[in-house]
Amino acid sequence: MNPQIVVETAIENASPLMMVKSKRLGGSVYQVPVEVKQNKRLFYAMRWILDAVRSKS
């Protein structure tokens, strides 16, 4: 198995499609789902994978 394909698949699988942002309406704060842009998806996926690797060692 090609390691590059494994890493690309792991990043793709770990990438979030949606996240929640806090939105204030009146006196209440709501969690509103928003789409994550491609560059942020890659950033979060790589950060989460690296955090998991570091915590295992």
C-alpha atoms as one frame of an Amber mdcrd trajectory, in Angstrom:
protein
   0.000   0.000   0.000   1.284   3.452  -0.945   1.901   5.632   2.159   0.968
   8.816   0.294  -2.470   7.420  -0.531  -2.948   6.351   3.091  -2.110   9.852
   4.382  -4.339  11.556   1.784  -7.229   9.246   2.687  -6.729   9.895   6.413
  -6.780  13.664   5.873  -9.881  13.414   3.696 -11.674  11.255   6.278 -10.743
  13.561   9.187 -11.781  16.783   7.421 -14.876  18.420   8.917 -17.614  19.541
   6.528 -19.572  21.613   9.059 -18.808  23.371  12.345 -20.948  25.371  14.741
 -20.503  29.085  15.426 -22.112  31.046  18.229 -24.719  33.528  17.020 -26.360
  36.018  19.366 -30.021  36.762  18.685 -31.726  38.970  21.221 -30.657  37.765
  24.642 -29.916  34.200  23.559 -26.843  32.603  22.050 -27.455  29.915  19.441
 -25.066  27.394  17.934 -25.474  27.766  14.160 -23.961  25.209  11.749 -21.732
  26.709   9.053 -19.800  25.129   6.196 -16.019  24.901   6.595 -13.891  26.216
   3.710 -11.435  23.860   2.016  -8.250  25.401   3.452  -9.677  25.306   7.001
 -10.792  21.693   6.473  -7.199  20.697   5.659  -5.850  22.697   8.608  -8.211
  21.077  11.126  -7.692  17.572   9.728  -3.896  17.781   9.844  -3.942  19.356
  13.308  -6.248  16.649  14.686  -4.149  13.861  13.139  -0.904  15.341  14.504
  -2.459  15.818  17.970  -3.557  12.170  17.964  -0.085  10.983  16.939   1.591
  13.096  19.626  -0.753  11.844  22.339   0.024   8.208  21.471   3.795   8.585
  21.849
